[in-house]
Amino acid sequence: MFTIKVINKLINMDLLSEESFKNMEKYIVNEKGDITIKTILINEIIENKELIKHTKYYDLYKLNDNRLYQVQYENNNVIGSITYSDNEIIIGLFKKSYVNEYLLTQYAYVYLLNKNNFMLMHGSSIKYKNKGIIFTAPSGTGKSTHTRLWLNNTDATIINDDKNTLGIENDKLVLYPSPWSGKHKLDNNIKSSLDCIVFLYQNKENVITKLKPIETLKLLMPQIEILTDDNIKLWDLFTDKLLELPCYKYGCNMEYDAFKTINERLVLDLCL
């Protein structure tokens, strides 16, 4: 067992895979937390539970006084379950698998975020000249490729390449680090203000459109993940702050000119 510190919270991790330990190593601290995420192997799906919610990727059940998530891939094969109680989150895997353990610990993390008034947003984020920028889009669009252009051509530092933690400090949005950072495992244990969101889509020409709040909201909602019942509370907490940010829709190729074009616009708008 080891303890990591994320979003200023200490979480004890009792995991099966050595790769999981390596992936979280930069977040390990010599303290103990008051909540534990633990992985065990299971043989069967838990029965006698009440279905609360069905989605493409997971089913949520009530189990006694606890909550139970059964997580499946798109082909609807259940890979494991997550049972939540006050001080312990138990991940049940049907087989020892780093990939599946990583996926389910990620779900456990999102649940902890929501319970503590934080949100998860999909995207690739950087810190550049003390400004935090998230590039977001549906999977396969090229978020990581675009971020790499910034890393190769500026002194920008990546915060998280996939699962961004959003919080509020002193009435301002903040990006927090975490070891859950997608297939490329690119993250750094740094935090930043969140100052801008860029919604990417593939295009032959580089075209930037500054979005109105209603346009931003439609693009933003699919990129936010909430696993508790406090959806309205969390949206109320974050939505106004997110819609106050300068947000852009950016159709681009993934060549140097794509970086140059958006860089010049953000340097001007954000006073970089």
C-alpha positions in Angstrom: 0.0 0.0 0.0 1.1 3.6 -0.7 -0.4 7.0 -0.4 -0.7 9.6 -3.1 -1.6 13.3 -2.8 -3.9 14.8 -5.5 -6.2 17.8 -5.3 -4.7 18.3 -1.8 -6.3 15.0 -0.7 -4.4 12.0 0.6 -5.6 8.7 -0.9 -4.2 5.3 0.2 -3.8 3.0 -2.8 -3.8 -0.8 -2.4 -3.4 -2.0 -5.9 -2.5 -5.2 -7.7 -0.3 -4.1 -10.6 3.3 -2.9 -10.4 2.6 -0.7 -13.4 -0.1 1.2 -11.3 2.5 2.0 -8.7 5.0 3.2 -11.3 2.4 5.4 -13.0 1.6 7.1 -9.6 5.1 7.3 -8.3 5.6 11.1 -8.6 2.5 11.7 -6.5 3.5 9.4 -3.6 3.9 11.0 -0.1 5.1 9.8 3.3 1.7 10.3 4.9 -1.5 8.4 5.3 -5.0 9.4 4.0 -8.4 8.9 5.4 -9.8 7.1 2.4 -8.5 4.0 0.6 -8.9 2.7 -3.0 -8.3 -1.0 -3.0 -8.3 -3.6 -5.8 -9.3 -7.2 -5.3 -10.0 -10.1 -7.7 -13.6 -11.3 -7.9 -15.3 -14.3 -9.5 -18.8 -13.1 -10.2 -21.0 -10.1 -10.5 -22.8 -9.0 -7.4 -26.5 -9.9 -7.4 -29.5 -8.4 -5.5 -28.9 -4.8 -6.3 -31.2 -2.0 -7.5 -30.4 -0.4 -10.8 -30.3 3.4 -10.6 -28.7 4.5 -13.9 -27.6 2.8 -17.1 -25.0 4.3 -19.5 -22.9 3.2 -22.4 -19.9 2.6 -20.2 -21.2 1.7 -16.7 -24.3 0.8 -14.7 -24.9 2.3 -11.3 -26.7 0.3 -8.6 -27.7 0.8 -5.0 -26.3 -1.9 -2.8 -27.4 -1.7 0.8 -26.3 1.8 1.9 -23.5 1.9 -0.6 -23.2 2.6 -4.4 -22.0 0.0 -6.9 -20.7 0.7 -10.4 -20.3 -2.1 -12.8 -18.0 -1.0 -15.7 -18.1 -2.4 -19.2 -16.4 -1.7 -22.5 -18.4 -0.7 -25.5 -19.0 -4.4 -26.4 -20.9 -4.6 -23.1 -18.5 -7.0 -21.4 -18.3 -6.2 -17.7 -14.6 -5.9 -16.7 -15.2 -5.2 -13.0 -17.1 -3.3 -10.3 -16.5 -0.4 -7.9 -18.2 -0.3 -4.5 -18.2 3.0 -2.7 -18.5 3.5 1.1 -17.5 6.4 3.3 -13.8 5.5 3.8 -13.1 2.8 1.3 -13.6 2.2 -2.4 -13.3 -1.4 -3.4 -12.4 -2.2 -7.1 -13.3 -5.8 -8.1 -11.5 -7.1 -11.2 -12.3 -10.4 -13.0 -8.6 -10.8 -13.9 -5.4 -9.1 -12.9 -4.9 -6.4 -15.6 -3.1 -3.1 -15.3 -5.2 -1.6 -18.1 -8.5 -2.5 -16.3 -7.2 -1.5 -12.9 -6.1 1.9 -14.4 -9.5 2.4 -15.9 -11.4 1.6 -12.7 -9.2 3.6 -10.4 -9.9 6.5 -12.7 -13.6 6.0 -12.2 -13.0 5.9 -8.4 -11.0 9.1 -8.7 -13.7 10.9 -10.6 -16.2 9.9 -7.8 -13.9 11.3 -5.2 -13.6 14.6 -7.2 -17.3 15.0 -7.4 -17.8 14.3 -3.7 -15.3 17.1 -2.9 -16.7 19.7 -5.4 -14.1 19.1 -8.2 -14.8 18.1 -11.7 -13.1 16.1 -14.4 -12.8 17.5 -17.9 -11.4 15.6 -20.9 -8.7 17.4 -22.8 -4.9 18.0 -23.0 -3.8 20.9 -20.8 -0.6 22.9 -20.7 0.8 25.7 -18.6 2.3 28.4 -20.7 3.7 31.7 -19.4 1.7 31.1 -16.1 -1.6 30.6 -18.0 -3.5 27.3 -18.1 -4.9 26.2 -21.5 -7.0 23.1 -22.3 -7.3 21.7 -25.8 -10.3 19.5 -25.9 -12.2 17.5 -28.6 -13.7 14.0 -29.2 -11.2 11.1 -29.0 -9.1 10.7 -32.1 -9.2 14.4 -33.2 -5.6 15.1 -32.3 -5.5 16.8 -28.9 -2.2 15.2 -27.9 -0.7 15.9 -31.4 -1.6 19.6 -31.1 -0.3 19.8 -27.5 3.0 18.3 -28.7 3.4 21.3 -31.1 3.3 23.6 -28.1 5.8 21.5 -26.2 8.2 21.3 -29.2 8.0 25.0 -30.0 7.6 26.8 -26.7 8.6 26.4 -23.1 5.1 25.2 -22.2 4.7 22.3 -19.7 2.1 19.7 -19.9 -0.3 19.4 -16.9 -2.4 16.4 -18.0 -2.9 14.8 -21.4 -6.4 13.5 -21.0 -8.2 13.8 -17.6 -8.0 17.3 -16.2 -9.1 18.1 -12.6 -10.9 21.3 -12.2 -11.4 23.1 -8.9 -12.1 26.6 -7.6 -9.7 28.6 -5.5 -10.3 32.2 -4.4 -13.3 32.3 -6.8 -11.1 31.3 -9.8 -10.8 28.1 -11.8 -7.7 26.0 -11.2 -6.2 23.0 -13.0 -4.9 20.3 -10.7 -2.5 17.5 -11.6 -3.3 13.8 -11.3 -1.7 10.5 -12.5 -4.8 9.6 -14.6 -3.7 11.1 -17.9 -4.8 8.7 -20.7 -2.9 6.3 -23.0 0.2 8.5 -23.3 0.6 8.8 -19.5 1.7 12.5 -19.9 1.3 14.5 -16.7 3.2 16.7 -14.3 2.6 17.3 -10.7 2.0 21.0 -11.1 -1.1 23.2 -11.0 -2.2 26.3 -12.8 -5.1 28.7 -13.2 -7.4 27.8 -16.0 -7.5 30.7 -18.4 -8.7 29.4 -21.8 -10.4 26.5 -23.5 -9.8 25.6 -27.2 -12.2 23.1 -28.9 -10.4 21.5 -31.7 -11.6 19.9 -34.9 -9.7 18.7 -38.0 -9.7 21.1 -41.0 -7.4 21.7 -44.0 -7.2 25.4 -43.2 -6.6 27.0 -39.8 -9.8 28.8 -38.8 -10.4 30.3 -35.3 -13.8 31.3 -34.0 -14.3 32.9 -30.6 -17.3 31.3 -29.0 -20.3 32.9 -27.3 -21.3 31.3 -24.0 -24.2 29.3 -25.4 -22.0 27.9 -28.1 -19.3 27.0 -25.5 -21.9 25.2 -23.3 -22.9 22.8 -26.1 -19.3 21.8 -26.8 -18.4 21.7 -23.1 -21.0 19.3 -21.8 -19.8 16.1 -23.5 -16.2 16.8 -22.1 -17.3 16.9 -18.5 -17.6 13.7 -16.4 -19.8 13.5 -13.2 -20.4 10.3 -11.3 -22.4 11.5 -8.3 -26.0 12.5 -8.0 -25.0 16.1 -7.4 -25.0 17.0 -11.1 -27.0 20.2 -10.7 -24.9 21.3 -7.7 -21.6 20.8 -9.5 -22.9 22.4 -12.7 -24.1 25.4 -10.7 -20.7 25.6 -9.1 -18.6 25.5 -12.2 -20.7 26.5 -15.3 -20.7 30.3 -14.8 -16.9 30.2 -14.2 -16.2 28.1 -17.3 -18.4 30.3 -19.5 -16.6 33.4 -18.4 -13.4 32.1 -19.9 -12.3 33.0 -23.4 -13.2 29.9 -25.4 -12.5 29.1 -29.1 -13.5 26.7 -31.7 -10.4 25.9 -33.8 -10.4 24.0 -37.1 -6.8 23.1 -37.9 -4.4 20.7 -39.4 -1.6 19.3 -37.2 1.3 21.1 -38.9 3.5 23.9 -37.5 1.2 26.6 -38.9 -1.7 25.2 -36.8 0.4 26.0 -33.7 1.6 29.3 -35.0 -1.9 30.6 -35.8 -3.5 29.8 -32.4 -0.4 30.9 -30.5 -0.5 34.3 -32.1 -4.2 34.6 -31.2 -3.8 33.5 -27.6 -0.7 35.7 -27.1 -2.9 38.7 -28.1 -6.1 37.7 -26.2 -4.5 36.4 -23.0 -1.6 39.0 -23.0 1.0 36.2 -22.9 
